[in-house]
């Protein structure tokens, strides 16, 4: 945890008062409904908290300067780095040209039709404490007997060059699948225009796939980049169906270039 500390020269410093090392392990575990779940267990080994004195504050201030922040390790060593607040302000106001990547969680997408919001895979996290005393965390969208379709907004500025979109999920079933596609629609229209080289053929994990974790492209990197157009709504659609309820959708990774 970082704490802002006073200095002799009225400079901003931060002292590291404690650190923790966490291990995270994910393993399937049956839920109350006999459906598999993901259990996330975490163990923390706190280090001894260092003794902080005014002299150490002054040392950090002198070494790091007004444009940086500093941390004091338990052994007394001082580490300096650029002020993250000013860096964040610069990053928010100026998007430099280059390659970028964003991830879209499936649990944030909207179910279509007159259906509930969907059935999520139960995840149990050792780091989680809910008011009711449980450790459940929403993590993925589960496929059920009837197919359910979802829509995810793809909000990229016009002129961005879309390079690749990959779907991620888990498929342990020989009777289930999840599928996905990407398209655009004119602001004043409703007809979809598929932008992938797959056209209107939704890509899927396959009906016979039962090996677990799976990912597949819905906009492959091997095709020419697509320039995002003004006046168009871009979305990713996906669906899942599995009578055994052993298929889940995690989300999507979008790689793009900002000119």
C-alpha positions, 0 to 999 in steps of 0.5 A, spaced: 500 500 500 502 506 498 501 512 503 503 519 501 508 522 506 510 529 508 517 531 507 522 537 509 522 540 502 514 540 501 515 534 496 511 529 495 513 522 496 510 515 498 513 510 503 511 503 502 509 500 509 507 493 507 507 489 501 504 482 500 506 476 495 499 473 492 499 466 489 493 465 484 491 458 482 485 456 478 482 449 478 475 446 477 470 445 482 463 443 482 458 448 485 452 447 489 448 445 482 453 440 480 456 444 475 463 445 475 466 452 477 472 455 478 476 456 485 481 461 485 485 460 492 490 466 494 495 466 500 498 472 502 505 472 506 506 479 509 513 482 510 514 485 516 512 492 516 518 497 516 520 502 521 518 509 518 522 515 521 522 523 519 529 522 517 527 516 512 522 521 509 527 526 508 532 521 504 526 519 499 525 527 498 532 528 497 533 522 492 527 522 488 525 530 487 519 533 486 517 530 479 517 523 482 515 519 487 519 514 492 518 508 496 522 505 502 523 498 502 523 494 508 531 494 508 531 501 507 533 502 500 529 508 496 526 507 489 524 512 485 519 513 479 516 518 475 509 521 478 504 516 476 498 521 476 502 526 471 503 520 467 496 518 467 493 525 465 498 525 459 496 518 457 488 520 458 489 527 454 494 524 448 493 517 444 499 516 441 500 512 434 501 505 435 498 498 436 493 497 442 489 491 445 483 491 449 479 485 452 471 485 452 468 481 458 463 476 456 459 478 462 458 485 460 455 484 454 447 484 453 443 478 452 438 479 446 430 477 446 426 476 451 430 472 456 434 473 463 441 476 463 444 469 462 447 464 467 454 465 469 459 460 471 460 460 478 467 462 480 469 462 488 475 466 490 479 465 496 480 473 496 473 474 496 468 476 502 461 477 500 456 480 505 452 473 505 458 470 507 460 466 500 466 467 495 462 467 489 465 472 483 461 473 476 466 470 471 464 467 465 457 466 461 455 459 461 451 455 455 444 452 457 440 448 453 436 453 449 441 458 445 442 465 448 445 470 443 449 476 446 451 483 443 458 486 445 459 494 443 466 495 440 467 502 441 473 504 437 474 511 434 473 512 427 480 511 423 482 506 427 485 500 424 482 493 426 487 488 426 485 482 430 479 479 434 479 473 438 474 469 442 476 466 448 472 460 452 471 453 455 468 447 452 468 441 455 462 438 452 461 434 446 454 436 445 455 444 446 458 450 443 459 457 443 460 461 437 461 469 435 462 474 429 463 481 428 459 486 424 457 493 423 451 497 422 449 504 419 447 509 424 441 510 420 440 503 418 439 496 421 442 491 416 449 488 418 455 488 414 460 483 416 467 485 416 471 479 417 474 474 411 469 469 414 463 473 412 456 472 415 459 465 418 459 465 425 466 461 428 465 456 433 468 452 438 465 446 435 460 441 437 465 435 438 470 439 442 471 437 449 478 439 451 477 445 455 480 452 454 479 454 447 480 460 443 479 462 435 479 468 431 473 472 428 477 477 425 483 474 423 490 477 423 491 474 416 486 479 413 487 486 411 486 491 417 479 494 417 479 501 418 473 503 423 468 508 419 464 514 422 457 513 422 457 506 423 455 501 429 460 496 431 459 490 435 461 483 436 455 478 437 456 471 440 452 465 443 452 459 447 448 453 447 449 446 451 444 441 454 450 439 459 452 446 461 459 445 460 461 450 455 462 458 457 464 464 454 470 468 457 470 474 452 474 477 446 481 480 445 481 486 440 488 488 437 488 494 433 492 500 430 491 507 432 494 512 426 
